[in-house]
Amino acid sequence: MSHVIPPTRTAAVVHQLRDEIVRGELPPGTVIKDAELAARLGVSITPVREAIAQLSVEGLIDIAPNRTRQVTRVTQKKALELIDVMSVLACAGFEWGVGNLTPAHVDLMRQRQKEFVEALRADNVVAAGAAGADFGTIVITASGNRELQSMVDLVVSRTMRLSPIIADSLWNTVIDAHEDILRLLEAGDTRGASARYKQMYADYRALAEQEILDNPDTAHP
């Protein structure tokens, strides 16, 4: 009989706060107060402080020199920089790992793609972001480079802040690219799949920049 190991209090607080930030329930600039947050979540101050430290590393919470903690503001420049960094890391990991994929890996990617689309239809951007990130993570993990994976995980957490301001056209770009990549992998064309993955990021970046130019208020100054 298997049992699900419950998360630590710190992990639970990290998960809760990350979701609230990504969903926009804690808007950029919101001041985080340890005691108030601990009381709201029903935990002691220690896991709250540990969670804030973790989310600071992920770039979701800023800690000022005077120790004031607030939800990080996403500027237009920062949004595009995050996409650029994610592109470099993810594309390198995909290229390194794609040759090691097995049919089981591809089946799992197909499942993540299904979860990605279903989450978007349900307007659950957090779940969609997680499933979409896992699509590429499967390939990066196959590369065997754990250091790269840890760096990608860190940037993914920061990039998910963009979920509330992503237009449907950007999500559709990812969906179409994933389908193309899966077809290429199932046909044994790893080089073509790698090239399509890189093109996905190039297209996504171009659309994101245009979206910001057309709607300057979607990112917070």
Secondary structure, 3 states (H helix, E strand, C coil): CCCCCCCCHHHHHHHHHHHHHHCCCCCCCCEECHHHHHHHHCCCHHHHHHHHHHHHHCCCEEECCCCCEEECCCCHHHHHHHHHHHHHHHHHHHHHHHHHCCHHHHHHHHHHHHHHHHHHHCCCHHHHHHHHHHHHHHHHHHCCCHHHHHHHHHHHHHHHHHHHHCCHHHHHHHHHHHHHHHHHHHCCCHHHHHHHHHHHHHHHHHHHHHHHHHCHHHCCC
